[in-house]
């Protein structure tokens, strides 16, 4: 499956966000119940390497995802890894996290890249929010080189960006908001 094209690679290199809707199509619906079952056992997210809990900064709950869970989403992330490697990024692995935001939870402005050689290189986020409407909030506000952009977490939407290039935040969500995120490393 080819998710992106050469123009998208140019946009990523320029520090922009690439967005695709309808990535899995009808197959996406089967993931919602599975994701909800997974987050039922989720723990409150922490901040930084010490994973300190601070709801004023980050109010979501998270669970790390391993195969065979959410297999179609993991397949998207693997296809994306192979495609990105066409640009000689040498991305060898990725970690996947499922996050649930609800009841006004958000995440303060941050970057996904940590200092150090094993830092995250690319972030990909896939949304599982059927029936999402603007009044539900939960917008990803991205502060990219081209300016600030607000991206609704619409069902079956994928966004991709370089982890160190794009500061972003999750605005408070008024209803359940599910995001499956992959962080690619070398």
C-alpha positions as CSV (number, residue, x, y, z in Angstrom):
1,X,0.0,0.0,0.0
2,X,1.4,3.4,-1.0
3,X,0.2,6.0,1.5
4,X,2.4,8.9,0.5
5,X,4.1,10.3,-2.6
6,X,7.2,12.2,-3.4
7,X,5.5,15.6,-2.8
8,X,4.7,14.4,0.7
9,X,8.4,13.5,1.3
10,X,9.3,17.1,0.2
11,X,6.7,18.5,2.7
12,X,8.0,16.3,5.5
13,X,11.6,17.5,4.8
14,X,10.4,21.1,4.9
15,X,9.0,20.5,8.5
16,X,5.4,20.2,7.5
17,X,2.7,17.7,8.4
18,X,1.3,15.2,5.9
19,X,-2.3,14.2,6.2
20,X,-4.3,11.3,4.6
21,X,-7.9,10.5,5.1
22,X,-9.6,7.1,4.4
23,X,-6.4,5.1,5.0
24,X,-8.0,1.8,5.8
25,X,-11.5,2.4,4.6
26,X,-14.1,-0.1,5.7
27,X,-11.5,-2.1,7.6
28,X,-11.0,0.8,10.1
29,X,-14.4,0.2,11.8
30,X,-13.2,-3.2,13.1
31,X,-10.4,-1.5,15.1
32,X,-12.6,0.8,17.2
33,X,-14.0,-1.9,19.5
34,X,-10.5,-3.5,19.8
35,X,-9.0,-0.1,20.7
36,X,-11.6,0.5,23.3
37,X,-11.0,-2.9,24.9
38,X,-7.3,-2.2,25.0
39,X,-7.6,1.2,26.6
40,X,-10.0,-0.2,29.3
41,X,-6.8,-1.4,31.0
42,X,-4.8,1.7,30.2
43,X,-2.8,3.7,32.8
44,X,-2.5,7.5,33.2
45,X,0.3,8.8,31.0
46,X,3.4,10.3,32.5
47,X,5.6,13.1,31.3
48,X,9.3,12.8,30.3
49,X,11.7,10.0,30.8
50,X,10.7,9.7,34.4
51,X,7.1,9.3,33.4
52,X,6.0,11.7,36.1
53,X,2.2,12.1,36.2
54,X,1.0,15.7,35.8
55,X,-2.6,16.0,34.5
56,X,-2.0,19.8,34.0
57,X,0.4,18.8,31.2
58,X,-1.0,15.5,30.0
59,X,-4.3,14.0,30.9
60,X,-4.6,10.9,28.6
61,X,-4.4,7.3,29.5
62,X,-2.1,5.0,27.4
63,X,-1.3,1.5,26.6
64,X,1.6,0.2,24.5
65,X,0.5,-1.9,21.5
66,X,2.3,-5.1,20.4
67,X,1.2,-7.5,17.6
68,X,-1.3,-9.0,17.0
69,X,-3.3,-6.1,18.6
70,X,-4.6,-3.5,16.1
71,X,-3.0,-5.5,13.2
72,X,-4.3,-3.3,10.3
73,X,-2.9,-0.1,12.0
74,X,0.4,-1.8,12.6
75,X,0.5,-2.8,9.0
76,X,0.0,0.8,8.0
77,X,2.9,1.8,10.2
78,X,5.2,-0.9,8.7
79,X,4.3,0.1,5.2
80,X,5.0,3.7,6.1
81,X,8.4,2.7,7.6
82,X,9.3,1.0,4.3
83,X,8.2,4.0,2.3
84,X,10.1,6.5,4.4
85,X,13.2,4.4,4.0
86,X,13.1,5.2,0.3
87,X,14.5,8.6,1.5
88,X,17.4,6.8,3.2
89,X,16.1,7.5,6.7
90,X,17.2,4.0,7.8
91,X,14.2,3.6,10.2
92,X,14.6,0.2,11.7
93,X,11.9,0.1,14.4
94,X,8.9,1.8,15.8
95,X,7.0,1.8,19.1
96,X,3.2,2.1,19.1
97,X,1.0,3.6,21.7
98,X,-2.7,3.9,22.0
99,X,-3.9,7.0,23.8
100,X,-7.4,7.8,25.1
101,X,-8.4,11.4,25.9
102,X,-11.7,12.2,27.5
103,X,-13.4,14.5,30.0
104,X,-11.5,17.5,29.1
105,X,-8.1,15.8,28.9
106,X,-5.4,17.3,26.6
107,X,-1.6,17.4,26.2
108,X,0.4,20.6,26.5
109,X,2.7,21.8,23.7
110,X,5.7,19.6,23.2
111,X,7.9,17.8,20.7
112,X,8.1,14.0,20.4
113,X,11.9,13.8,20.0
114,X,14.1,13.3,23.0
115,X,17.8,14.3,23.1
116,X,20.2,11.5,22.3
117,X,21.2,9.1,19.5
118,X,18.2,6.9,19.8
119,X,15.7,9.7,19.5
120,X,12.4,9.5,17.7
121,X,12.8,10.5,14.1
122,X,9.2,10.4,12.6
123,X,5.8,10.5,14.3
124,X,2.7,8.9,12.7
125,X,-0.7,9.2,14.3
126,X,-3.8,7.3,13.2
127,X,-7.2,8.3,14.6
128,X,-10.1,6.0,15.5
129,X,-12.9,8.4,16.3
130,X,-16.1,7.7,14.4
131,X,-18.6,10.5,14.2
132,X,-16.1,13.1,15.4
133,X,-17.4,16.7,15.2
134,X,-15.7,20.1,15.8
135,X,-17.6,20.6,19.1
136,X,-15.9,17.5,20.5
137,X,-12.6,19.5,20.7
138,X,-9.5,17.3,20.9
139,X,-7.8,19.1,18.0
140,X,-4.1,18.5,17.4
141,X,-2.7,22.0,17.2
142,X,0.6,21.7,15.3
143,X,3.2,24.5,15.2
144,X,5.1,23.6,12.1
145,X,7.4,25.8,9.9
146,X,4.4,26.8,7.7
147,X,2.5,28.2,10.7
148,X,0.0,26.9,13.2
149,X,-2.4,24.2,11.9
150,X,-5.4,22.6,13.7
151,X,-6.1,19.0,12.7
152,X,-9.3,17.3,13.8
153,X,-8.8,13.7,15.0
154,X,-11.2,12.4,12.3
155,X,-11.9,8.7,11.9
156,X,-9.5,6.8,9.6
157,X,-7.1,9.8,9.4
158,X,-3.3,9.5,9.4
159,X,-0.9,12.3,10.0
160,X,2.9,12.1,9.7
161,X,5.7,14.5,10.7
162,X,9.3,14.7,11.7
163,X,9.3,14.3,15.5
164,X,11.9,17.0,16.2
165,X,10.5,19.5,13.7
166,X,6.9,19.9,14.8
167,X,5.8,21.1,18.2
168,X,2.2,20.1,18.9
169,X,-0.5,19.9,21.5
170,X,-3.8,18.2,22.0
171,X,-6.6,20.6,23.0
172,X,-9.1,19.3,25.6
173,X,-11.4,16.6,24.3
174,X,-15.0,16.7,25.3
175,X,-15.6,13.0,24.4
176,X,-13.5,9.9,24.0
177,X,-10.6,10.5,21.5
178,X,-8.5,7.6,20.4
179,X,-5.1,8.0,18.8
180,X,-2.7,5.3,17.7
181,X,0.8,6.7,17.5
182,X,4.0,5.2,16.1
183,X,7.4,6.7,16.8
184,X,10.1,5.6,14.3
185,X,13.8,5.2,15.3
186,X,17.0,4.3,13.6
